[in-house]
Amino acid sequence: MTLSLLYEDDGKALRLLGLSEPVAPAANGGKFVHRLKLLDREGDLADDINLSGAILRLKLPASSIKLQDRLKETGHLESSQEICHNFRLSVRAEKTGGEDKHQAERPTRLVRVRWEGQQVEEGYYDSRSRLFASLEFDRSMLAPFELLKEAPWVSLVPEKADSAQATPNAVVPADKQLSEHERSTIGVQFPAGSLAKGWCYKLKLSSIGPLDFDAELLDAEMKVCTSNCHCDQKGTARCDEASGRCECRFPFIGEDCSQCAEGHTQDPTTGECTPDTHCIDHGGKEDCHGHGTCEQRGETASCTCSPGFVDDGLEKCAKCADPLFQYPDC
């Protein structure tokens, strides 16, 4: 995925003004984060460039365009359903050209915080998963990072809550990395299970040596909350955030909706609960793996595989008949 910024010149021809590059190594929670920078190396836009009709163009890889058709073919998406991509655009201006003799005298300003992790719902993260924070500052952190990578300057401090529960401890990141793509960004990672469920935390930056931080304009972005729900993602229809109670979708059952109802078996490949396809075979069981019907004939049982499925030599109905397809999406 790439973003490009285009503008019209005097001859109405489209000219390239900026290209994007990723600021995170991979997608987290289905999110891809890119930063677009202007190609003007002097730091100031030329007077003859008119941005009033600028075009922001998004280019998606061919594989993502074909994804919807593939999901419909395999039954993961109904024919009437569509895939929607949500985009959030934020603009920040910063001085990159020339030297600012007063910059070293001012505190290092935190200008943006971006949280990434497994979201249970909007604004609530699963405390059982890792949590990432990208901290974007107003200047290059290349030199300061030599000090910051080992120093205890950043932590998550639990906020007071109307609860009888004991207040959890503050949490420090297990890893800190300077972004390879943007030297003004430091990424910090908090380990899975290090945050207590159902609590809100506030990011705290502490002065270290000659470094002092200013984050007074980012009060809302400094806060992150963990969900009170610890439900199985596959088997849960919804969860009541106040009580932490999981509501299961049939045929999933259990306190966290991770078990299968009677008469169903969990498919080890997909995680779905499928109707049992076992029948007795000389005192044992014949299993059609959810992709066939089992017929009992006296003491002998045999599987008749569903269309598209065959035996793999060891297991019944556990292989795609067409080698171009990958089990279980036959």
PyMOL commands that set and color helices and strands:
alter all, ss='L'
color gray80, all
select helices_A, chain A and resi 62-73+103-105+145-148
alter helices_A, ss='H'
color red, helices_A
select strands_A, chain A and resi 2-8+14-22+34-38+55-59+108-117+119-121+124-125+131-137+154-158+175-178+185-190+200-205+213-214+223-226+236-240+245-248+252-253+259-260+264-266+273-275+278-281+284-287+292-297+300-305+309-310+319-320
alter strands_A, ss='S'
color yellow, strands_A
deselect
rebuild
show_as cartoon
